[in-house]
Amino acid sequence: MIRTIEHQLPPKNALNIFLIVLLAISIVYNSGSALMTVNVTIGLELLFTSYIILLVKYSKFSLRIKFNLFNLSFFLLMVMVINSFLFNFDLTYIASNIRYVLIISFAFIFVKSIEFELFVKYYIKTMKFIVVISLIPYYIINYLNINFLQSLPIIENVNGVQYYNGILFYYFTYSHLRNIGVFWEPSIFSSLIVMAMVYEICFKKEKTSYINIMIFTVGIITSQSTGGIFLIPLVLFLYLFKNANTLKSLILQIGLLLTSLFAFFNSNQLILLLAEIFPRAYLQLDTAQDNVSVVDRLQSPLANFELFLGKPFFGLGLGNVDTAYSFLNITQTSTSTYYLATFGTLGIIYTFLIVYGVMKQKYRSLNERFIITIIILIIVNKEPHFWFVGTYIILFYFIKPE
Protein backbone atom coordinates (compact mmCIF):
# COMPACT_ATOMS: atom_id res chain seq x y z
CA MET A 1 0.00 0.00 0.00
CA ILE A 2 1.08 3.59 -0.45
CA ARG A 3 1.56 6.02 2.39
CA THR A 4 1.60 9.67 1.44
CA ILE A 5 4.12 12.30 2.41
CA GLU A 6 1.64 15.12 3.06
CA HIS A 7 3.17 18.40 2.03
CA GLN A 8 2.86 20.97 -0.66
CA LEU A 9 5.14 21.20 -3.64
CA PRO A 10 8.59 22.67 -2.83
CA PRO A 11 9.39 26.25 -3.78
CA LYS A 12 9.01 26.84 -7.48
CA ASN A 13 11.98 25.97 -9.65
CA ALA A 14 12.36 24.64 -13.17
CA LEU A 15 11.77 21.01 -12.13
CA ASN A 16 8.66 21.73 -10.09
CA ILE A 17 7.20 24.02 -12.77
CA PHE A 18 7.75 21.21 -15.27
CA LEU A 19 5.96 18.77 -12.94
CA ILE A 20 3.00 21.11 -12.47
CA VAL A 21 2.69 21.63 -16.24
CA LEU A 22 3.03 17.88 -16.92
CA LEU A 23 0.34 17.01 -14.40
CA ALA A 24 -1.98 19.72 -15.74
CA ILE A 25 -1.53 18.54 -19.34
CA SER A 26 -1.99 14.88 -18.36
CA ILE A 27 -5.21 15.58 -16.47
CA VAL A 28 -6.71 17.95 -19.04
CA TYR A 29 -5.78 15.66 -21.95
CA ASN A 30 -7.50 12.72 -20.21
CA SER A 31 -10.57 14.67 -19.07
CA GLY A 32 -12.53 15.16 -22.25
CA SER A 33 -10.06 17.06 -24.41
CA ALA A 34 -10.52 17.01 -28.18
CA LEU A 35 -7.16 15.26 -28.50
CA MET A 36 -8.36 12.50 -26.15
CA THR A 37 -10.83 11.41 -28.83
CA VAL A 38 -8.18 11.68 -31.56
CA ASN A 39 -5.29 9.78 -29.97
CA VAL A 40 -5.97 8.08 -26.65
CA THR A 41 -2.53 6.42 -26.63
CA ILE A 42 -0.67 9.71 -26.13
CA GLY A 43 -2.98 10.56 -23.25
CA LEU A 44 -2.32 7.23 -21.54
CA GLU A 45 1.43 7.64 -22.01
CA LEU A 46 1.25 11.06 -20.36
CA LEU A 47 -0.86 9.61 -17.55
CA PHE A 48 1.48 6.67 -16.98
CA THR A 49 4.55 8.93 -16.94
CA SER A 50 2.88 11.27 -14.43
CA TYR A 51 1.81 8.28 -12.33
CA ILE A 52 5.38 6.98 -12.06
CA ILE A 53 6.72 10.44 -11.20
CA LEU A 54 4.15 10.84 -8.41
CA LEU A 55 5.03 7.42 -7.01
CA VAL A 56 8.74 8.15 -7.00
CA LYS A 57 8.60 11.78 -5.85
CA TYR A 58 5.86 11.87 -3.22
CA SER A 59 5.11 8.40 -1.88
CA LYS A 60 6.71 5.45 -0.22
CA PHE A 61 5.52 1.92 0.22
CA SER A 62 4.25 0.49 3.50
CA LEU A 63 2.56 -2.72 4.51
CA ARG A 64 0.28 -0.78 6.84
CA ILE A 65 -3.16 -0.23 5.39
CA LYS A 66 -5.51 2.25 7.02
CA PHE A 67 -9.10 1.11 6.93
CA ASN A 68 -11.11 4.10 5.78
CA LEU A 69 -13.56 4.84 2.99
CA PHE A 70 -10.84 6.48 0.91
CA ASN A 71 -8.72 3.32 0.69
CA LEU A 72 -11.79 1.10 0.63
CA SER A 73 -13.28 2.97 -2.32
CA PHE A 74 -10.14 2.40 -4.39
CA PHE A 75 -10.19 -1.28 -3.46
CA LEU A 76 -13.87 -1.65 -4.35
CA LEU A 77 -13.43 0.08 -7.71
CA MET A 78 -10.60 -2.33 -8.51
CA VAL A 79 -12.62 -5.37 -7.38
CA MET A 80 -15.55 -4.13 -9.45
CA VAL A 81 -13.64 -3.99 -12.72
CA ILE A 82 -11.72 -7.25 -12.07
CA ASN A 83 -14.88 -9.19 -11.23
CA SER A 84 -16.69 -7.83 -14.26
CA PHE A 85 -13.75 -8.66 -16.54
CA LEU A 86 -13.40 -12.21 -15.24
CA PHE A 87 -17.13 -12.89 -15.37
CA ASN A 88 -17.44 -11.52 -18.92
CA PHE A 89 -14.02 -12.85 -19.90
CA ASP A 90 -13.17 -11.39 -23.29
CA LEU A 91 -9.55 -10.58 -24.14
CA THR A 92 -10.77 -8.33 -26.94
CA TYR A 93 -11.48 -5.63 -24.36
CA ILE A 94 -8.53 -6.17 -22.02
CA ALA A 95 -7.03 -2.83 -23.13
CA SER A 96 -10.15 -0.98 -21.93
CA ASN A 97 -9.90 -2.65 -18.53
CA ILE A 98 -6.20 -1.79 -18.20
CA ARG A 99 -6.98 1.79 -19.20
CA TYR A 100 -9.64 2.04 -16.48
CA VAL A 101 -7.25 0.62 -13.85
CA LEU A 102 -4.59 3.17 -14.85
CA ILE A 103 -7.04 6.08 -14.65
CA ILE A 104 -8.34 5.07 -11.22
CA SER A 105 -4.83 4.34 -9.93
CA PHE A 106 -3.50 7.70 -11.13
CA ALA A 107 -6.42 9.61 -9.59
CA PHE A 108 -5.93 7.76 -6.30
CA ILE A 109 -2.18 8.35 -6.01
CA PHE A 110 -2.59 11.96 -7.16
CA VAL A 111 -5.08 12.68 -4.38
CA LYS A 112 -2.87 10.92 -1.81
CA SER A 113 0.16 12.92 -2.91
CA ILE A 114 -1.17 16.42 -3.57
CA GLU A 115 -2.99 18.47 -0.95
CA PHE A 116 -6.54 19.50 -1.80
CA GLU A 117 -5.81 23.19 -1.29
CA LEU A 118 -3.04 23.03 -3.86
CA PHE A 119 -5.21 21.14 -6.34
CA VAL A 120 -8.01 23.71 -6.02
CA LYS A 121 -5.54 26.54 -6.60
CA TYR A 122 -4.18 25.06 -9.82
CA TYR A 123 -7.51 23.72 -11.05
CA ILE A 124 -8.91 27.26 -10.96
CA LYS A 125 -5.76 28.67 -12.59
CA THR A 126 -5.81 26.03 -15.33
CA MET A 127 -9.48 26.50 -16.18
CA LYS A 128 -9.08 30.29 -16.09
CA PHE A 129 -6.17 30.02 -18.52
CA ILE A 130 -8.14 27.76 -20.88
CA VAL A 131 -11.19 30.04 -20.79
CA VAL A 132 -9.25 33.28 -21.33
CA ILE A 133 -7.23 31.80 -24.20
CA SER A 134 -10.42 30.45 -25.82
CA LEU A 135 -12.19 33.81 -25.62
CA ILE A 136 -9.53 35.55 -27.73
CA PRO A 137 -10.21 33.66 -30.99
CA TYR A 138 -13.93 33.53 -30.16
CA TYR A 139 -14.03 37.34 -30.04
CA ILE A 140 -11.90 37.73 -33.18
CA ILE A 141 -14.03 35.28 -35.18
CA ASN A 142 -17.53 36.14 -34.00
CA TYR A 143 -17.30 39.87 -33.25
CA LEU A 144 -14.51 41.18 -35.47
CA ASN A 145 -15.65 38.84 -38.26
CA ILE A 146 -12.08 37.71 -38.96
CA ASN A 147 -12.35 33.99 -39.62
CA PHE A 148 -8.80 32.62 -39.65
CA LEU A 149 -9.82 29.04 -38.84
CA GLN A 150 -9.34 27.84 -42.43
CA SER A 151 -5.61 28.43 -42.05
CA LEU A 152 -5.40 25.99 -39.11
CA PRO A 153 -4.75 22.24 -39.48
CA ILE A 154 -7.74 19.90 -39.21
CA ILE A 155 -7.86 16.83 -36.97
CA GLU A 156 -10.51 14.11 -36.89
CA ASN A 157 -11.58 12.04 -33.90
CA VAL A 158 -12.70 8.41 -33.71
CA ASN A 159 -16.32 9.41 -34.31
CA GLY A 160 -15.51 11.27 -37.53
CA VAL A 161 -15.90 14.73 -35.97
CA GLN A 162 -13.40 17.23 -37.36
CA TYR A 163 -11.81 20.13 -35.47
CA TYR A 164 -9.68 23.11 -36.37
CA ASN A 165 -6.57 22.61 -34.25
CA GLY A 166 -5.35 25.80 -32.59
CA ILE A 167 -3.32 23.76 -30.03
CA LEU A 168 -4.67 25.83 -27.11
CA PHE A 169 -8.17 26.06 -28.58
CA TYR A 170 -10.32 24.00 -30.95
CA TYR A 171 -13.37 24.62 -33.13
CA PHE A 172 -15.76 22.33 -34.95
CA THR A 173 -15.19 22.57 -38.68
CA TYR A 174 -18.95 22.87 -39.18
CA SER A 175 -19.51 25.74 -36.72
CA HIS A 176 -17.55 28.56 -35.08
CA LEU A 177 -20.44 29.78 -32.93
CA ARG A 178 -19.67 27.57 -29.95
CA ASN A 179 -16.64 27.90 -27.71
CA ILE A 180 -15.30 24.46 -26.72
CA GLY A 181 -11.91 25.47 -25.34
CA VAL A 182 -9.64 22.42 -25.67
CA PHE A 183 -12.46 19.92 -25.14
CA TRP A 184 -14.36 17.68 -27.52
CA GLU A 185 -17.74 19.34 -27.00
CA PRO A 186 -19.23 22.47 -25.38
CA SER A 187 -21.08 20.63 -22.60
CA ILE A 188 -17.84 19.16 -21.22
CA PHE A 189 -16.18 22.57 -21.36
CA SER A 190 -19.08 24.12 -19.45
CA SER A 191 -19.12 21.33 -16.83
CA LEU A 192 -15.45 21.75 -15.98
CA ILE A 193 -15.95 25.52 -15.77
CA VAL A 194 -18.87 25.00 -13.38
CA MET A 195 -16.64 22.89 -11.10
CA ALA A 196 -14.04 25.69 -11.18
CA MET A 197 -16.78 28.08 -10.00
CA VAL A 198 -17.76 25.68 -7.21
CA TYR A 199 -14.13 25.53 -6.07
CA GLU A 200 -13.81 29.32 -6.36
CA ILE A 201 -16.87 29.90 -4.17
CA CYS A 202 -16.63 27.16 -1.56
CA PHE A 203 -13.16 25.61 -1.41
CA LYS A 204 -10.55 28.23 -2.26
CA LYS A 205 -8.56 29.45 0.70
CA GLU A 206 -8.61 33.06 -0.47
CA LYS A 207 -11.67 35.23 -0.87
CA THR A 208 -13.90 34.52 -3.87
CA SER A 209 -12.69 36.42 -6.94
CA TYR A 210 -15.50 38.22 -8.76
CA ILE A 211 -13.26 38.55 -11.80
CA ASN A 212 -12.80 34.78 -11.95
CA ILE A 213 -16.55 34.21 -11.58
CA MET A 214 -17.19 36.69 -14.41
CA ILE A 215 -14.62 35.04 -16.68
CA PHE A 216 -16.05 31.58 -15.98
CA THR A 217 -19.60 32.80 -16.61
CA VAL A 218 -18.61 34.26 -19.98
CA GLY A 219 -16.89 30.97 -20.81
CA ILE A 220 -20.10 29.03 -20.13
CA ILE A 221 -22.27 31.47 -22.10
CA THR A 222 -19.96 31.37 -25.14
CA SER A 223 -20.02 27.58 -25.06
CA GLN A 224 -23.78 27.84 -25.64
CA SER A 225 -24.18 24.60 -23.68
CA THR A 226 -27.78 24.57 -22.45
CA GLY A 227 -26.85 22.28 -19.58
CA GLY A 228 -24.02 24.56 -18.50
CA ILE A 229 -26.11 27.73 -18.81
CA PHE A 230 -28.86 26.28 -16.65
CA LEU A 231 -26.36 25.25 -13.98
CA ILE A 232 -25.38 28.90 -13.49
CA PRO A 233 -28.39 29.63 -11.21
CA LEU A 234 -27.36 26.76 -8.93
CA VAL A 235 -23.82 28.13 -8.75
CA LEU A 236 -25.18 31.61 -8.05
CA PHE A 237 -27.43 30.18 -5.37
CA LEU A 238 -24.43 28.40 -3.86
CA TYR A 239 -22.69 31.75 -3.53
CA LEU A 240 -25.67 33.65 -2.15
CA PHE A 241 -26.49 31.12 0.55
CA LYS A 242 -23.17 29.43 1.22
CA ASN A 243 -23.19 30.59 4.84
CA ALA A 244 -26.92 30.25 5.43
CA ASN A 245 -28.53 27.29 7.10
CA THR A 246 -31.96 28.61 8.04
CA LEU A 247 -35.35 27.20 7.13
CA LYS A 248 -36.10 30.28 5.02
CA SER A 249 -32.96 29.90 2.93
CA LEU A 250 -33.59 26.17 2.57
CA ILE A 251 -37.08 26.81 1.18
CA LEU A 252 -35.64 29.37 -1.26
CA GLN A 253 -32.95 26.93 -2.35
CA ILE A 254 -35.42 24.11 -2.93
CA GLY A 255 -37.54 26.49 -5.00
CA LEU A 256 -34.60 27.54 -7.15
CA LEU A 257 -33.45 23.93 -7.44
CA LEU A 258 -36.83 22.80 -8.77
CA THR A 259 -36.90 25.77 -11.15
CA SER A 260 -33.38 24.99 -12.38
CA LEU A 261 -34.19 21.30 -12.92
CA PHE A 262 -37.34 22.24 -14.84
CA ALA A 263 -35.32 24.66 -16.97
CA PHE A 264 -32.59 22.06 -17.51
CA PHE A 265 -34.97 19.39 -18.85
CA ASN A 266 -36.88 21.94 -20.94
CA SER A 267 -33.84 23.90 -22.05
CA ASN A 268 -34.38 23.59 -25.80
CA GLN A 269 -37.93 24.92 -25.54
CA LEU A 270 -36.83 27.78 -23.28
CA ILE A 271 -34.04 28.74 -25.66
CA LEU A 272 -36.51 28.90 -28.55
CA LEU A 273 -38.84 31.03 -26.42
CA LEU A 274 -36.02 33.44 -25.54
CA ALA A 275 -35.04 33.59 -29.19
CA GLU A 276 -38.54 34.77 -30.05
CA ILE A 277 -38.58 37.38 -27.28
CA PHE A 278 -34.97 38.59 -27.82
CA PRO A 279 -34.19 37.65 -31.43
CA ARG A 280 -31.09 39.83 -31.70
CA ALA A 281 -29.47 38.44 -28.58
CA TYR A 282 -30.17 34.82 -29.58
CA LEU A 283 -29.71 35.18 -33.33
CA GLN A 284 -26.51 33.15 -33.36
CA LEU A 285 -27.45 30.57 -30.74
CA ASP A 286 -26.48 27.29 -32.35
CA THR A 287 -28.92 25.01 -30.51
CA ALA A 288 -29.42 22.77 -33.51
CA GLN A 289 -25.86 21.51 -33.07
CA ASP A 290 -26.22 20.68 -29.37
CA ASN A 291 -25.30 17.01 -29.42
CA VAL A 292 -26.94 16.28 -26.08
CA SER A 293 -30.67 16.73 -26.57
CA VAL A 294 -33.36 16.55 -23.95
CA VAL A 295 -34.49 13.26 -25.47
CA ASP A 296 -31.01 11.77 -25.11
CA ARG A 297 -30.79 12.93 -21.50
CA LEU A 298 -33.94 10.96 -20.74
CA GLN A 299 -33.34 7.94 -22.98
CA SER A 300 -29.69 7.30 -22.11
CA PRO A 301 -30.20 6.38 -18.42
CA LEU A 302 -33.25 4.30 -19.32
CA ALA A 303 -31.28 2.41 -21.97
CA ASN A 304 -28.40 1.82 -19.56
CA PHE A 305 -30.82 0.58 -16.91
CA GLU A 306 -32.36 -1.88 -19.35
CA LEU A 307 -28.88 -3.24 -20.09
CA PHE A 308 -28.24 -3.47 -16.36
CA LEU A 309 -31.44 -5.49 -15.82
CA GLY A 310 -30.21 -7.96 -18.42
CA LYS A 311 -27.06 -8.72 -16.38
CA PRO A 312 -27.55 -7.19 -12.92
CA PHE A 313 -24.82 -9.02 -11.00
CA PHE A 314 -21.59 -8.31 -12.91
CA GLY A 315 -22.85 -6.17 -15.79
CA LEU A 316 -21.88 -6.46 -19.43
CA GLY A 317 -18.26 -5.49 -18.81
CA LEU A 318 -16.12 -2.80 -20.41
CA GLY A 319 -16.28 -2.93 -24.18
CA ASN A 320 -19.24 -5.27 -24.27
CA VAL A 321 -21.52 -2.56 -22.90
CA ASP A 322 -20.47 -0.12 -25.63
CA THR A 323 -21.16 -2.70 -28.32
CA ALA A 324 -24.62 -3.41 -26.90
CA TYR A 325 -25.35 0.31 -26.48
CA SER A 326 -24.31 1.15 -30.06
CA PHE A 327 -27.28 -0.80 -31.43
CA LEU A 328 -29.67 1.55 -29.60
CA ASN A 329 -28.57 4.61 -31.62
CA ILE A 330 -28.72 6.86 -28.54
CA THR A 331 -26.07 9.31 -27.36
CA GLN A 332 -24.43 8.13 -24.13
CA THR A 333 -24.90 10.80 -21.44
CA SER A 334 -25.42 9.13 -18.07
CA THR A 335 -22.27 8.09 -16.20
CA SER A 336 -24.13 6.79 -13.13
CA THR A 337 -26.30 4.34 -15.08
CA TYR A 338 -23.40 3.50 -17.42
CA TYR A 339 -21.62 2.17 -14.33
CA LEU A 340 -24.61 -0.04 -13.57
CA ALA A 341 -24.77 -1.40 -17.11
CA THR A 342 -21.01 -2.02 -17.16
CA PHE A 343 -20.35 -3.43 -13.70
CA GLY A 344 -23.76 -4.52 -12.45
CA THR A 345 -24.94 -3.90 -8.89
CA LEU A 346 -21.49 -2.82 -7.72
CA GLY A 347 -21.74 0.06 -10.20
CA ILE A 348 -23.85 1.94 -7.65
CA ILE A 349 -20.57 2.56 -5.79
CA TYR A 350 -19.75 5.43 -8.17
CA THR A 351 -22.88 7.45 -7.40
CA PHE A 352 -22.72 6.54 -3.70
CA LEU A 353 -19.17 7.88 -3.42
CA ILE A 354 -20.20 11.18 -5.03
CA VAL A 355 -23.16 11.69 -2.68
CA TYR A 356 -21.42 10.50 0.48
CA GLY A 357 -18.17 12.31 -0.32
CA VAL A 358 -19.84 15.71 -0.69
CA MET A 359 -22.24 15.23 2.21
CA LYS A 360 -19.40 14.36 4.61
CA GLN A 361 -17.85 17.83 4.22
CA LYS A 362 -18.92 18.95 7.69
CA TYR A 363 -17.22 22.34 7.43
CA ARG A 364 -19.70 23.26 4.69
CA SER A 365 -23.35 23.96 5.52
CA LEU A 366 -26.01 21.38 4.76
CA ASN A 367 -27.40 23.65 2.06
CA GLU A 368 -24.02 23.94 0.36
CA ARG A 369 -23.47 20.20 0.43
CA PHE A 370 -26.92 19.59 -1.00
CA ILE A 371 -26.43 22.01 -3.89
CA ILE A 372 -22.91 20.77 -4.69
CA THR A 373 -24.20 17.18 -4.75
CA ILE A 374 -26.94 18.13 -7.21
CA ILE A 375 -24.47 20.06 -9.39
CA ILE A 376 -22.03 17.14 -9.62
CA LEU A 377 -24.76 14.57 -10.26
CA ILE A 378 -26.15 16.73 -13.07
CA ILE A 379 -22.66 17.16 -14.53
CA VAL A 380 -21.79 13.45 -14.61
CA ASN A 381 -25.20 12.59 -16.04
CA LYS A 382 -25.44 15.21 -18.78
CA GLU A 383 -22.35 13.85 -20.54
CA PRO A 384 -20.23 10.68 -20.11
CA HIS A 385 -17.43 11.12 -17.57
CA PHE A 386 -16.45 7.47 -17.32
CA TRP A 387 -12.95 7.97 -18.77
CA PHE A 388 -12.31 11.41 -17.25
CA VAL A 389 -9.42 11.28 -14.80
CA GLY A 390 -10.28 14.78 -13.55
CA THR A 391 -13.70 13.64 -12.38
CA TYR A 392 -12.20 10.75 -10.40
CA ILE A 393 -9.73 13.13 -8.80
CA ILE A 394 -12.63 15.33 -7.67
CA LEU A 395 -14.44 12.25 -6.34
CA PHE A 396 -11.41 10.94 -4.39
CA TYR A 397 -10.74 14.35 -2.83
CA PHE A 398 -14.27 14.49 -1.42
CA ILE A 399 -13.98 11.08 0.27
CA LYS A 400 -10.37 11.57 1.41
CA PRO A 401 -10.04 11.90 5.21
CA GLU A 402 -9.83 15.56 6.21
Disulfide bonds with the S-S distance in Angstrom:
none
